[in-house]
């Protein structure tokens, strides 16, 4: 399938509307992406044709739903190049995936005096689970600092790794700065010390090819809704050896082998970590997302977005009042900036009235804003359906904001 942006935009009905009598320009893809008709139709089709609980059912509907559900797992496995389909665990989002690892890993492998290493550019979802686990276990959270341009200081990272380090948890792409971190090299360094690594890939999978086998990570997580799929669906990839070592995160139906009042035994992977009835409809919607992205081709998506992001940066740099926050040469998806002395919320409110959906604030990354000494930023985040015409109109809107607050 050729990458025709106008043809692609026709697949997303929400884009073709007006807000405040202005054409909608959607630039908030890092928060959530819009959904193609194929995904929306899949939700309706499930509920009108094969709505049923999955696994163990012998009737037709259950068997069809189960087949589609497990096909989705295999498609996810292929999308991230996992070795085995059973290394893919379905959760309700990247946040739950991180909490799963923090809880299960912490119970089994962390003791008082141990250390967990994260970076200073993490989303709150990759900070709080480790803070809570460290507080419970008497462990210490260690932080990798970053340069003013938004790149992690690799020398500081090396110095943090020691025989007390039990796990490293880092973002692949910063949701507030857009920085693409050198995760492959950071994983290799951690593995030299025998330390497992979790990678938060929520902002990477919509924009970049991801190969967890080549990356050699131990855990990788992301959310469907940030890659044109439904909300309420997340993925945790876990290396088989680690998933086998970890105790269950939750308990209940589906995740067991045998249950007696004296003792219970747990099921094999992946079911050991999938207690209860899953979000079948949205996972089947996610199946259509993966098929849709496969038809477009992640390499073509990445090429389109890279070109558009560079064009956007070039346009913003022509405006003297615009100050970029984080300016790493290795970046994807996200551009954060300030407009002179205008508060981000004020700028965002004006842009909204002009038809532009942008995000303002700390972006669930308050430590980043504290490091820069600012209350927040204006963040635009690009998707596969955004165009140069939208960037041009956005640039004009930024100039209007400047004139209004001059």
N, C-alpha and C positions, 0 to 999 in steps of 0.2 A: 504494500500500500504506500503510495507516494505521500509525502508530508505536505499537504495542502491545508494551510491554516484556516482558510475560509470554509473549506469543506468540513474540517474538523469542528469548527465552531457551530456548524449546523447540528451537530450531535448533542449540543448542550443547550437545551431550551431556556434555562434560566438566564443565559447571557443576553437574550434578545428581549430586553425590557427596558423601561425607563424608570429612574428614581428621581423624584423631585423634578419631573419633566425634562430630565437629562438622560442620555444614553448611559446605561450602566457600564462602568469599566471596573472589572473585578481584579483587584491586585492584592488579595488577602489569602493567597493560596497556601502560605505556610501555616495558617490557622486551620483551614480546611479547603479542599478543592471541590469544584462543582462535579456533578455526575452526568455521564453520557446517558442517552436514552436507553441504551442496551442494559445498563445497570438498573435503571428505574423499572424497565419492563420485566427484568428478572425477578424483582421483588413481587410484583403482581402475579407473575406466572407461578411462582412457588406457592403462594397462598391460594391460587385458583386451580392448581392442578395436582400438586404432590405434597401439600401441607401434611406433615407427619413427623413424629419423633424418630430420630435416627438410631441405627445400631440395634440389633437384637430383634427388631420387628420382622415377622415372616410375611406380612402382607405386602402387596404391590407398592403402595404409596411409600411405606417405610423403606423398602428396598431401593426404590428410585431416588428418594431423598438421600439415603446413605451413599449411593453410588456418586451422586453429584457432589455431596459433601467431601468425600474422600478424593474425588477428582480435583477439587479445589486445593486440598492439601498438597497433592502432587504438583499442581501448577505453581503453587507458592514455592515448593522445593526447587522446581526447575528455574523459577524466576531469580532466585538468589543462589542457585547452583549448590544447594546442599547435597551431601552425599546420599542421604536417605530421606524418604518422605516422612518417616516416623520421628525425624529430628525437628519437625515443624509442629509447634504447639499453638493452638488457637486460644487467644485471650480476648478481652474486650478492648484492648488498646495497648500502645507502647507503655503507658504508665503501669498497667497491670503486669505487663511482661517484666518490667524492671522490679516491681514489688515482689513478683514471684521469685526471681533470682535472689533478691536481697533477703527475703524471708527464709527460703529454703537453704541457700548457701550459708547464711549467717547462723542458722540453727546447727548446721552440721560442721562448719569449718572455721568459725571465728570464735576466738576466746579473748579474755582480757589482755590488753597490751598489744593486740594485733592492729594492723593498719589497712585501711581501704583508700585507694588513690582515685580521685576524680579531678576534673579540670575546673578552672574558674569560669569557663564559658558554658557550663551545663544548664539545661532547662531544669526548672524546679523538680520535675519528675525524675531526674537523675541526680538529685541532691538529697531530697527529703527521705526517700527509702533508706539510703545509706546512713544518713544522720540518725534516724530512728533505730536502725539496727545497731549502729555503733554505741548509741546510748544504752541500749538494752544489754549489749554484750561487753561493755567496758572497753571498746576498741576506739581507735582514733581515725578521724577523717583527715587525709592529707590532700592538699590542693596544688595542682599544676598551674602556675601563673601564665599570663600571655602578654605579648608585646602590645604596644599601643595600636599597631595596625591590625590586631586581632589574631595573630599567629601564636600558638603555644610555644613556650620556651622549652625547647627539647633538652637543653642542658639541665634545667631544673627538674624535668621529668626523670632523667636518668638518676639524679641525685636522690630522688624520693624513693626509688625502688630498693628494698633491702629484705633481709630475712624475716621481717615482721609483716611485710606486705602480703595480704591474702588475695586481693583482687584489684584490678584496675577497671574503672567504668568511665568511658569517654564517648562524647558525641562524634559522629562521623561528619556531620555538617551542622554548624551552629545555627539555631533558629533565630538568633538576634543579630548575628554578624555576617552570616553566610559563609564563613570560613570552612573550607574543606580540610579537615585534619589528616595528617599522614598516618592513618590508622594502621596500615600494613607494617610500617616501620616501628610504630609504637607497640604493636602486638608482638613483633619479633623480639624486641628488647625485653618486654615483660616475660616472654617465654624463656629467654635466656636465664631468668631467675626462677623459672618454674611457676610463674604467676598467671592465672587465667585472666581473660579480658572479656568484658561485656561492651558491646558497641551499640549506642543508641542511634539507629538509622532512620528515625522518623522523617528527617529532612533530607535524607540522601536518596532513598528508593524512588521518589518521584522524578529525580533529576539525573541520576547517574546509574550506569551498570554496576550491580553489586554481585560479587562472587565471594561468598563466605568461606568457601574451600580455599581459594587462592589467598584470601585475606588472612586465613588461619585463625579467625576469632573463635572464642569458645561459646559466646552468646551474642546474638544480634536480634534487635527488636524494632518493630515499626507498626504503624497504624494504617488501616485500609483507607480511612477517610482523607488522609493527606495525599493519597495517590489515586484519586478519582473513584474510590470505592465508598461503600456505606459506612456510616458511623457505627460504633459498637463492635468493631472487629479489629483485633490486633494479632500480631504474630510474634512468637518467640522462637527463634532458631537456637537450638542448643546442640553442641557436639554430643554425640551419643554417650561417650564415656562419662561426661559430666551429668547429663540427664539421668543416667543410671545411678550415679552417686547421690544425687540430691533427694531428700525426702519430699513427699507430696506437699504442695502449697495449700490446697483445700481438699476436703474429703466429702464423700457423698456417693450418689449413684454414678455409674459409668466408670469410675476410676479404680474399681476393686476387682480382685480375682475371686476371693472368698470372704464371707462375713459370718462370724459367729459371735456370740456374746462374750466369748473368752478371748478371741483374737481374729484379726482380719489381715488379709494379704492384698497387695495392690497389683493392679494390672500392668501390662507391658506398655512401653512407649507407643504412641504418645498419650494413651488414655490415662496413664498415671497422673497427668497434670490437667486433665479436662473433666473435672467433677461437674455433675449436673447436666441439664439440657443446655446445649450450646445455642448460640444465636444463628440458627440454621438459615433463615431467610437471608440475612445480611451476608453470611458467609457465601451463600450461593450467588448473591449479587456481586460479591468480591470476585467470584469465579469469572463473571462477565468482564469485570475490570481488567483482570489479568489477560484475558483473551483480547480485549480491546487494545491494551498497551502492547501486546505481542504483535498485533497487526500493524500498529504504528511503528514499532521498533524503538527500543530505548536509546539506541545510538542516534537515531534521527531526532528523537525528542531532546536528547542532551545537546546535539548540535544546534537545533533551533533555539533552545533556551540560552545556551552560551552566547550565541550571536546577539540575541535580544538583550541579555544582561549587559554585555559590553557596550551596546548601543545606548542603553539606558544610563549607564555610568558616564559615558561620554557626554550625553545631553545634560545630566545634572551637574557635571563639572564645569559647564559653561556658565552656570549661575553663581556669581560670587558669594551670595548669601547662603548657599547650601554647604553644609559641613557633613561630610561622610563620617559615620561612626563605624570604625573597622574598615580597613582597606587592604585586606590580604589579596595578593594576586591569584591565590587559589581559592575560588569561591563558587557557590552555586545558589541560585534561587532567590536569595534574600539580599535586599539593599536597605540599610538603616541610615537615617540622616536627620539633621536638624535644619531648620530654616531660620537663620539669624537668631534673634532673641525670642522668637515666637514659641510659646509653649506647645509641645507636641499635640496635646488635646485640642487646643484652639485651632491649630493647623488642620488636624484631622476632621474637626467639625465643619470647617469651611470646605474642605475637599469632598466631604460626604455630600454637602448640598450641591456640589458641582457634578455629582454622579460617580465619584471615585470611592470604591471600597478599599480602604487601607487600614492598617492596624497602628494604634498609637499606645504608648505606655512602656512598661518594662518587659513585656513579652514573656512573662514567667521566667525571667532571667535577671532578677534584682541584683545579684552580685556583680553582673557585668555593668549595670548602670552605676552602681556604687564605685566601681573601679574608675569609670570615666567621670564621675562626679556630676551626673546628670539625672533628671527625674525619669527620663525615658526617651524614646525616639519615635520618629515616623518610620514605619516599616512598609515597604512594598515588596511583594513576593510574587514572582512570575510563574506562570504555568504554561502548559503546552498550547493553550488556546489564545494566549496573549499576542499582540501584534505591535509592529512599529508605529502604526497610526495611533494606537492607544498610548504608547510611550510619548509620542509627540503631543497629544492632547493633555497628558498628565504634566508634561514639562510646562505647557502654557498655564495649566492650573496652578502650579507651584509659583509661577511668576505673578499670578493674580493674588495669591496669598501674600506675597511679599508687598505688593502694592497696597493691599488692604490694611496691613499692619505697619506700613511705613510711617 
